[in-house]
Amino acid sequence: MLRKIGQNFQIALPQQIVRLLGLKINEYMDISIQDSRIVLEPQVLVPKDQAYFYSKDWQKDEHEASKDLKRGKVTKTKNIDELFKKLDQK
């Protein structure tokens, strides 16, 4: 899709792309160059106090926990005391 560079070097994104990616006004885009091409990637800003939850370590642990849940590798208890008793038995 051909676009013209306008005032302040702005480029309007085609409506088809905006709809396809679900982009909204005031959202953020990361702009980089790869092999002489301009690459735009939609971004979501994460509050600093929640950044850890998006780290590779956290995501890896979440993936492992999901696999354990699917395999039924869980311990069910009625309260915290029962949980600690079961943990002490192991």
Phi, psi and omega in degrees: 000124183275132177225150180261138176284124183258197179307141181059025178061030178278148177231127178279131177282139178298140181305324180300318179290318179302313180293315182301319181268355180065035182285149178233155177299141179076005173283164183260147177232136171271133181243126179220171177243128177227118180052051178063021177242145174273125182244126177251128179232122178301141182232154173239127178279135182249131176303142185305321183287355177244003184300326182301325182294346179256005180287160180298320180298312181297316181296322177297314179297321178297319179297316178297318179297320178297319178296318178299317179298317180296327180276356181077017181275070182223160176242124179256133177223161180272336181204176185293324180297317178297322178299313181295324177299315180296321179293322179294331180289338184276000000 
